[in-house]
Amino acid sequence: MGDVRMIAGALAAVLVVPLLAPVQPAAEARTGKIEHIREAWTGPLRTEGRYIVDAGGNRFKLKAGNWHGASGTWNGNGDINDPANHHSGENSSGIPLGLDRAPMREIVGSFRELGINSIRLPFSTDMIDDPAAVPDAAVAANPELRGKTRLQVYDAAVAALTDSGFAVILNNHTNTTRWCCGLDGNERWNSSQSDQKWEEGWLFMASRYRDNPRVVGADLYNEVRRDFVDDPNWGLGDNHDWFAASQRAADRILGEANPNLLIIIEGINWTGIPLDGFPHGRPTLEPVRTLSHTLVTSGKLVYSAHFYGYTGPNHTGATGLGETHDPRYRDMDRDQLYDVLRRQAFFVTEEGQHFTAPLWISEFGVGGRDEQDPKERAWFGNFVDFLVANDTDFAYWPLVGWHENRQGNGWGLVHWDAAGNRMFVDDGDDWRAEAWHRLVNAEASPAKPADTWRMLDVDHGDLVQSARLRGEPDWDPGAGKAACPDGQRLIGLSHTGSRGLCTDTGGGGWDAGYEVVRDERHVTDDWAPGFTKFQCPPDSFVVGYATRGADLSSTVCGKVANGLETTGSALWFGRSDARPPEARGGDFATGHYKGQCADGEYIAGVAFSARAGSPAKEPDALLCRTWASARG
C-alpha cells in the first residue's frame, strides 16, 4: 500500500506509518517525454513461461498502475465523512479516487499519457452488496454517475478503462472498506468473513466481467499478514493457509466463473511480532521454492510481490513503536538490494522450474516533489533499474491523488485539486519523471515458447488438476488424489511425501479416455523383480496417482489414440535421487528422494514394495519409456 500499519509489541498493537511529507509548490512545465503506448492486443491473456502473452501469442508486458479508492480510504477512526479521517485527507467515498474532481474520460486519458497499458483496480468485498447510492459530491465531476451504487460506479470505471484499450486486473484489496494495511479486519481473506463469502465474492466479480475480454486478471488478495495473535502460513492446511486458500479460489474462478482470467497470487506480506529478539519478517514469495501452485487451467498463474523503500525483508516500515533494527530496503546498497530482491521474489521467473511464472510487482512507489530523503530517491532509482534489467511487469502505487496549490499526497503520478486543475508527473518539477520514463519506455523482450513444469501434492487434500478427471466419478474414494492438468503428463514422483512433477515438454495430452490401475494386469515384463507394479496399458501414460497415508493406492493412465513407444527401463529412487543430468523442474519434493524420467520420456508404470516386513507401499521405481518418437 501507500502506507503500512504493522504489528508491534507482545499483543501486536496497531502501528500507523505516515509516508508523505507536505508537498511544496512547483512550477507547471510539461516535458512531454512519455512515449504514449498505443499497442494493439487481443484478450484473453495467458502465460508462456515467465511471460504474459495475448491471444495471438505476443508479449503483453503489464505496464500498470493502481487506481485506488474502491477498496476504501477511511482509517477506521472518527467520523467517516470527515476527510481528516481518511488517508492523506482523501475521501474516496468507496469508489475510484478523483471522480469528484475530474471527468472519468480525463482521468483515463491521463493514464494513457503516463504510458501505461493496464490498471490494477482494487475493490473491497463489501462493495458488492452495498445498496446505497454514492453521495452526489463523490461524483461531482461525473454527474452521469449520480444515484449509482459503488459497484455500478466500479462498473463504469471498468468500462471506461477497457473501452480506452486498457487491460484491467480486478484486485480484492480489502474485505471491509478501510485503508489497508493494519489490524483492521482485512489482514487475511477470511479475517472478517468466511472463506465461502470470499470465494463467492470472487465468483460474482469474475462472472460479472466475463464477457469483457479486456478484464484480464483476478488479483486474489492484497498483502496477507498477521492479525493480533496468528500468522498466515503457506501449506499447513489450516484456515490461515494462504497457499491452500488461493489454490482453491483460483480453481473455482477458472472452473466456475471465468476461464479467461489470469490468476495473480501474492506472497505473504508479514509474519511475527516486530520486536528485536522476536521472530518476524516478510516471507514474500520465498515459500514458492518448495511449494508452488498448479492450477486446473494451465497458463494462467502469475505471482506477485510488493516493495517499498521504507520497509525491509525484516522491517515493517514503522518508525518509533514497532520499529526494529533490521535494515529497510532503502538502507541497502545496490548489490545488497538486488540480492534480496532475487531471493524474495524475482527467482520465480527462472525458466524450467516447477514455480516458473511471470512476476508482477503490483505495488511499488515513492514520494514525489517533496521527497528529499536521499535514501528514498536512491532506492527508487535502483529499483527501477532492476525492473528494467529484469524486464519485469509492474504496477505503480498510486496513480491518482489530490492536491491543493500543488500540495497534498505526493505519491500519486497525477493529481487534481477541488477546482479540477491537474498536476502531473511531467510538469517539470517532479524528480521521479526521469526514472518513470526509463521504466515505461524500456523495451520488452518478446515471449518465447517454454515448457511447463508443475508440482503436485496431497498434503492436506486432493489436487486433481485435470478438468476432464474432475468431471468423472471419484476414481479412488477415501484416498488422497493428484492429477496433472490436461495437456501435461506425470514425469516425476517422490519416494515419500506424495509429491509429483508434471510437464508438457514434447507434448503431454491424452485424448482417448483413461484407466485406473490398482494391480499388475498390464505387466508383461518383470521390470522390477520382487516389487508390485502399477503399469499402464500399452497405449497409456501416467497422469495421476492416489495415496492412502504413505501407501500408493492407484495410478491413473491417460490413453492416446495413435499409440506410444513401449521400450524403456526402470528408474530406481527408493534410496537416493534418480534424476536426469541437469534435470528441469527443480526440487519438486524437498527433503524426499525423487525419481524423474528424462524430458523425452513418459512414466508407464510405478513399482513399490509390498513384501512381508515392508513398512509401506512407497514408490521405489518408475518405468520410463520414450515419448518423443511415438508422439512427435
N, C-alpha and C positions, 0 to 999 in steps of 0.2 A: 504494500500500500504506500501512499504518500507519507504516512507516518506509522508508528508502531506503538502498541500498548502491550507490554510484556509482563511476565510473571516474576515477582520478586518476593523474597522472604520465605520463611518456612510455611506460611499459609498462602503463598502465591498471591500477593496483593497486586492490584492493577497498577500498571505504570503507563502514563501517557507521555509520549515524547514529542514535543513540538519540533517541527523540522524547519519552519520557514521564518526567516527574519523579514522585517518590513522592507518593502521594495521601494527604492528611491526613484524619482522621476528620471526618465530617459528620453532622449531626442527621438522623434519619429523619422526614420530614414530606411526605406526599403532597399535591400541589397539585391533581391531577385536572383539568388544563386541556386535555388532549388530547381532541379530538372523534373518537371511535373511528370508523374507516371501515368501513361495512357495505355498500358499494356492490355492486350486482348486476351481473355482467358474464358474458359468454359468449365463450369462445375458439373458434377461434384469433384471435390479434391480427394486424393488418396496419397499414400506414401510409397516411395521407391527407395528402399534402403534408408539412408539418412536424410533424404529429401522429400519435400511435398511436391506433388505434380498435379496438373489439372486433368480434365477428362481426355485431353489429347496427348497426355504423357509429357507435357512441357513443364519445366521447373516453375513452380509458383512459390516464391520466397515470401513469407509473411513479413512485410514491412508495415508494421501496425502501430497503433496507439490505443490507449484506453479512454473511452468516453464514459466517464463515471457519473454517478448520480442516482440511477435507478436502484442501486444497492443501499443507498442511504448516506446521509451526511451528518445526522444528529449524533452528538457524542454521548447520549444516554443520560444526561443530567439537565435538569431545569426544563423550562417551557420549550416544547418542540417547535413552537412558532417563532421563537426569538433567534434571529441569525447568530447571536453571540454564542448560542449553544450548539452550533454546527461547526464542522471542521473548517478552519480558516474563515469563519463567518459566512460561509457559502451554504445557504439553504437550498437544496435541490428540489425539495418537496417530493422526494422519492421518484424523480424522473431524470432523464439525462440532463446534465447541468447546462445552463445557458439559454434555455428556451424562453426565459423571461426577458432576455436581453437582446437576442438576435434571432432572426428568422432561421428556421431549420435549413433552408437552402444555403444561407450564408455560412452557417456552421459547417455543413457538409462540404461546401466549396473551400473553406479554409483547410479542411483535412486534405483535400486534393492538392492545395498549394503546398502543403507540408511534404508532399512527395510520397505519401504512404498509399498502400493498396488494400488495407484491411483494418478492421476495427474490432477490438475486444469490447463487448458491450455488457458490462456487469448488470446483474439483477438480483433482487432478494426473493426468496421463495414466497414470502407473504405478499409480494406484489401480485401474485397470480390470482388470489382470492379477495383482493381488496376491492370492495364495491364502490368506494367513494370516488366522486369526481375530484380531479385535482383542482386546487384553488385557481381562480382566474388569473391571479397575479403571477402564478408559476409559469403561465404560458402567455404572458402579456405580449410578447413579440410574435406569437403564433396563434392568433385568435381562432383559427380553424380547429384548434385543439381544446377549446373551452368545452366543459361538460364531459370530457373524456376521463376514463379511469386511467390509473397509472399503466396498466397493461396495454390499454389502447394507445397511449402516448408512446410506449415502448414499441408497439407495432408500427406506429408512424415513423419512428426513428429507423427501425429495420428497413422499412420500405424506402425511405429517402436514401439511405446508405446504399442499398443494393441497386436501386434504380440508377444511382450515380456510378455504379460499377465496382463498388467496394465489396470485398468478402467480409462477412460478419461472423464472428465467433461469439456464441452465447456463453456467458460466464456466470455460473451460480456463485456469487460472491459472498452472500450472507443469507442466513435464514430469516432474520428479522431486519427491518430497515434501519440499520445503525451503521455508523462509521466503523470500519474494521481497523485494527485487529487487536482486541484485548480480551478480557474476561467479560464477555458481553452476550453470551448465549449463542455465539457464532464460531466458537473455537473449532468445532467439528461439524461435519454434515448432519450429525444427529444430536447436537448439543441441546437444542431447544425443540426438537421434533423427533419423530420416529424415523427409522431407516425407510419405512414404507412411504411416509409422506414425502421424504426427499426424493425417492425414486419415482413416485407418482408425479411429483412436480416436474421432474426431468422428462418423463414420458409425455406430459402435456406440452411442454415447451418444444421438444423435438418434433412432435407431431404437428404443432401449430404452424411451423415454418417448413414443413416437409416439401411443399410444392415450390419453394423458392430456392433454386439451385445455387444462389449466391450466399445463402446461410449455410456455412460450410463446416462449422465445428461446434462441439459441446465441451466446454472447459468445466470439468465436473465440480470442483470446489476450490476455493481460494485459501491458501495459507493455513492448512490444517496444523493445529498446535495444541499445546497443553491447556486444560482447564484448571480449576483450583487445585485438584488433587490427583488427576490422572493424565498420563501421556497418551497420545495416539501411538500406534505401532504399525509395523509393516510385516504382517504374516503370522500373528499369534492366534488368529481365529476367534477373537472375542469381539464385543461390539464397539471397540475402539480401533479395530483393524482397518486402516485406510486402504491397504493393498486389496483386501478381500471386498470391501465395500465398493471401491472404484471398479474392480473387475466385474462385480455383479451388476452395477448400474450401467457400465459400458455395454455389456452383453444384452441387457434389457433394452437399452436405447436402440442398438443396432438391429435387434431381433423383433422388437415390438412397435417401434415408433418411427425410426428414420435410418435406413441402412446407408444413407449417403454421407453422414456426418463424420468428420474426423473426431476422434475421442482424445481430448487433451487431459492428461493426468499429471498433476503437480506432485512434487515430493512432499516430505513432511517439513514444516517450517520451523517447529521448535519443540524440544522435549527438555524436561528437567527444570530445576529451580535456579535462576541466575544469581547465585551467590558463590563467591570464591570458596572452594573446598567442596562444593556440591556438584554432582554430575549435571551437565547441561550442554546444550548445543543445538545446531541447526543441521539435521541429517540431510536435508535437501534430497537429492536423488541417489545418494550413496547406497541405500539398500537394494537398488535395482541390480547391482552387480551380481547378487546371489539369488534374487527372487524378482523376476520380471513378468510383465503381463503378456498373456496370449489371448487375443480377442477372438470372438466367434467369426468375425469378418476380418480377413487379412487386409493389410494395407490401410489401416485406419488409426493406428496408435501413434500419438505424439506425446513426448514427455515435456514437462515444463518446469521452470525454476524462476525465482525472483532474486535480484541482487540490488542492494543499496549500499552506498559507501559508509553510512553511519552504523550499519550492522556488521556482523562478522560471523565466521563459522562457529564461534562460541560466544558471541556478543549479541544481546537482544536489540541493541540500539539505544538503550536507556542512558540517561545522564542523571547522576545522583542515585536515588533509590533504585536498587536493582542493577546498578552498573558494576560490572566485574572488571578485572584487569586483563581480560582477553583482548587481543587486537581486533580492531574493526577492519573492514576491507580497505578503508582509506588509509589505514596505518601501514599497509604493506607496500613494499616496493613493487615494481612492475613484475619481476620474476616471481616473487612470493605470491602475488595476487594470481598470476596465471597458473601457478602450480595448484593453488587452492581451487580455482575455478574448474580446472580439469578434473580434480578429484571429486568435487561435489556434484558436478552436472555434465560437463562437456564430454566426458568419456562415453556417454550413451550413443554418440554418433560414430563410434568405432565400427567399421564395417566387419561383417562376419561374426557377430556375437549374438547371443540369444536376446540381448537387450537393445540391439541396434534399432534406432528410431530417430526421426527428426527431433531436434531440441528447439524449443521455443522459449526464449527469455521473455515471458509475458508481462513482466514488470521490471523496470529499472528507471531511474530518473535522478534529478539533482536540482537544487535551487538555481534560479536564473540570475537576473540582473544584480540582485543584492547579495549574492553568494560570494563572499570574499575569502573563505577558508581555502588556502592553497591545497590542502589535502583533498578536499572535496573536488576541487577543479581538476587536480591531477588524477584522482580516481576515475572521474568521468571520462577524461581523455584516454586513459589506459584501458578502461572497459570498452569504450567504443572501438579502439584499435583491436582489441581481442575479438569483438563481434565481427569486425570486418575481416580480420585474418582467418577466422574460422567459418566465414560465410554463414553466420547463424541467423535464424529467424528471430524477430524481436518485436516487442510492443512497449512503447514508452508510456510511463505513468507520470501525470495525466496529460491529456490533450488540452482540456478546457479549464479555465479559471476565470475569476472575476478580478477587476481592478477598478480603482478609483484614483484618478490623477496619476496613473501608472504605478500605483502601489496596491499590493494585495498578495494573493497566493502566487508567488513567483515560480512555482514548479511547472505550471502549465506552459504549453508552447503557444497557445493563442488565448487571449483574454478579452472580455467585453466589460465595459462599465455600464452603469444604470441607464445611461442615455444611448447605449448601443454602439459606442465607439470601440473599435478593435485595437488591441495591442498584440503584436505578432513577433515571433522569434526572429524574424528577418528585418526588424525595424532598424537595425544598425547598432543597438545598444545592449544586445544580449550575447554574452561571451560564449554561450553554447552553440551559436549558429554554425561556426566552422566545423565543430565535431559532428553536428547534426547533418550537415551537408555531406561530409565524408561517409556517414553511415547510410543515408538513404540513397546516395548516388553510387555506392560501391557495386561493382559488377557481381552478379550472381552466377555461380557456376551452373552449367546445365546438369540436369539429373542424368544418371547412367543406370542401366539395368543392374539389379542387385538381387542376389539370392536372399531368401528369408530364412531366419533361424529363430525358433521359438521354443520355450521350455514348457513342460507340463509338470504339475504336481497335484497330489491328492492329500495334501497336509491336513486340510480341515473340511473336505467335501469333494464332490465330483468336479472335474474340469473337462467336460465333454464339449470341445470347441468345434466339432463338426456339426454344421446346421442340419445336414442330412441325418446324422445319427440322433440328433435331438428330436427329430420328428418320428423316430422309431420307438418301439417298446423298449423298456429297460432291459439291457442285454445281460445284466448280472445283478439282480436285486440284492440289496444289502451290502454289496461290495463298493469300494471307492473306485471310481471310473475316470479315466482320462483318455482323450482322443484329440488328434491333430485337427486343425482347421481344414476344411475342404480345400483341396489343391495341394496339400502337404502330406508327407509320409513320416512315420517314425524312423529315425536313423540312429538314436542313441537311447540307452537305458542304464539306470544305476543299479548296483547290486543291492543296496539298501536305500531307504529314503523314498522309494517310489517316484523318482524323478525321470522324466523323459525329455528327449530333444527331437523337435520336428524340423523339417526343411522342405523346400520346393526346388532345391538345386537339381537341375536337369529335368524337372517336372515332378509330379507327385500326386496327380489326381486319380481317383478311382471312379469308374463310370459304369460298372455292371453289377451293382449290388455288393453285399458284404456277407461275411460269415463269422460267427462267434466260435472260437476254438477253445475247448476245455479238455481235450485229450489228444492222443497220438494217432488218430485215424489217418492223417495225411503224411505220416512219416514213412518214407521209402528207404532211406539210407540212415544208418545209425551214426549221425554226425556228432553226437555227444554221448558216448557209451556210459551206461550207468546212471544217466540223468533223464528225468522226464522232459519231454519236448512238446511244446505247443507250436505246431508248424502249420503254416497256411497251405491251402491247395496250390497247385502249380500256377494258377492264373491270378494270384493274390499277393498282397504285401501287408505288413502290419501297419495299422493306422491308429491303434489304441490298445489299451490294456486295463485290467481291473485287478485290484488287490484286496485282500482281507487281512488287515494288520500288515505284517511284513510279507505275507504269502502272495505269490502270483496266483490269481484266480482264473483269469481268462485273457485271451487276446482277441482283438477284432481285426479281421483281414478284409481289406477292400479289394474288390475284383476289378480287373481291366478286360476290355473286350478283345484286344489284339495280342494277348499273351505276354509272358515275361521270360527273361533269361533264367534258366534253372540250375546253372552251375554256380558253385560258391564254396564257402568254407566256414568253419566255426571260428568265432572270436571269443576268447575266454577272458573274463574280467572279474571273477569272484575274489581274487586275492591281490589285484593291482589294477590300475587303469590300463585299458587297452583301447587306444585311440590312434587314428592315423597321424603320421608326422604332420606338424603344422595344422592340426585339426581345427576346423572352424566351428563356430557355435559357442565357443567359450566354455567356462566351467559351469555346466548346467546342473550340477549336483555337488555343490561344495561340501567337502568332508566325507564324500562317499566314493567308492570305486565305481568307475564308469566304463561301459563298453560303447563304442561308436563305430559304425560301419563307415567306409570311405564315401566321399561325396557322390561318386558314381555308382553307389550300391543301394540296395534296399534290404530291410530286415524281413526274412522269410520265416523265421522261427525264433523262439526263445526257449532255452533249456534251464532247468533248475533242479536242485537236489530234492529228492523225495524218497530217500533211503532210510532205513532204520537208524535212529540216532541223529538224523539231520534235524537241527533246531527249527528251521524254517524253510519254506519253499521260495527262496530268494533267487532272482535271476543270476545265473552264472555264465551264460554263453549266449551269443547271438549267431544265427545263421545268416551270413551276409552274402548276397548274390548281386551280380552285375545288373545295373539298371539301365545305363545309357544305351547299350547295344540293342536292347529289346524295345525300348521306348523311343529312341532318338530318330 
